[in-house]
Amino acid sequence: MGFGKKLEEKMLAKGMKQADLVRATGISKTTLSSMISRDNTKVDVDAFIRICKVLGCKPEDFADEIMEAAGEQTRDEKQKAKTAEFIDLFSKLSTEQQELIIKQIKGILSK
């Protein structure tokens, strides 16, 4: 999901239209419209913080969308890559080694 779609989703969850967010934040209609329709992530930090305050969310709620726009892996993609790597490495272990790893993981999770 792009930045604009995420912003639109947050607005919808709050029952806000673009005009409502423009009034509440003081951001121009053109700027907000651009952010939504063009998935524009080049936004003034102060404006972004005001949007988050009005929508009752945190800037990090948009982290995946910002990382995606920057061509970086999202948190979900990174997690999937780590999981795939773990499975690959785990499958190369002997049954005895796998049992030891499982026992250690269970110990960590029980703390």
C-alpha positions in Angstrom: 0.0 0.0 0.0 1.4 3.4 -0.9 1.6 6.4 1.4 -1.4 8.1 -0.1 -3.6 5.0 0.3 -2.5 4.6 3.9 -3.3 8.3 4.6 -6.7 7.9 2.9 -7.3 4.7 5.0 -6.5 6.6 8.3 -8.8 9.5 7.2 -11.6 7.1 6.5 -11.1 5.4 9.9 -11.6 8.8 11.5 -14.5 9.7 9.2 -12.6 12.6 7.8 -12.7 14.0 4.3 -9.8 16.0 2.7 -11.6 19.2 3.5 -11.8 18.3 7.1 -8.1 17.4 7.3 -7.2 20.6 5.5 -9.1 22.7 8.0 -7.7 20.8 11.0 -4.1 20.9 10.0 -3.8 24.1 8.0 -2.2 22.2 5.1 -3.2 23.4 1.7 -5.8 21.4 -0.2 -3.3 21.1 -3.2 -0.6 19.6 -0.9 -2.9 17.1 0.8 -4.5 16.1 -2.6 -1.0 15.6 -4.0 0.0 13.4 -1.0 -3.1 11.2 -1.5 -3.5 11.0 -5.2 0.2 10.8 -6.2 1.4 8.9 -3.1 3.7 11.9 -2.5 5.9 11.3 0.5 7.9 14.5 0.1 6.1 16.4 2.8 7.1 18.9 5.4 7.9 17.2 8.7 5.8 19.7 10.6 2.8 19.1 8.3 3.2 15.3 8.6 3.3 15.6 12.4 0.1 17.7 12.4 -1.6 15.2 10.2 -0.7 12.4 12.6 -1.9 14.4 15.6 -5.3 15.1 13.9 -5.7 11.5 12.8 -4.6 10.1 16.2 -1.8 8.0 14.8 2.0 7.9 15.0 4.4 8.8 12.2 5.8 5.3 12.4 2.4 4.0 11.3 3.5 5.1 7.9 7.0 3.6 8.1 6.4 0.8 5.6 4.9 3.1 3.1 7.8 5.6 3.4 10.4 2.7 3.1 8.6 1.4 0.1 8.6 4.8 -1.6 12.4 5.0 -0.9 12.9 1.6 -2.5 13.7 0.0 0.8 12.3 -3.2 2.2 9.3 -2.8 4.5 9.3 -4.3 8.0 7.1 -7.1 6.7 9.4 -7.9 3.8 12.4 -7.9 6.2 10.6 -10.3 8.5 9.7 -12.6 5.6 13.3 -12.6 4.5 14.5 -13.5 8.0 12.0 -16.2 8.3 13.0 -17.7 5.0 16.7 -17.6 6.0 15.9 -19.3 9.3 14.0 -22.0 7.6 16.7 -22.6 5.1 19.4 -22.8 7.8 17.2 -24.9 10.1 16.6 -27.4 7.4 20.4 -27.9 7.0 20.7 -29.0 10.6 20.7 -32.6 11.8 17.6 -33.8 13.7 19.5 -33.6 16.9 20.6 -30.0 16.2 17.0 -29.1 15.3 15.7 -30.5 18.6 18.3 -28.5 20.5 17.3 -25.3 18.7 13.6 -25.9 19.4 14.4 -26.5 23.0 16.3 -23.3 23.2 13.6 -21.3 21.5 11.0 -22.7 23.9 13.2 -21.7 26.8 13.5 -18.2 25.5 9.8 -17.9 24.9 8.9 -19.2 28.4 10.8 -16.4 30.1 
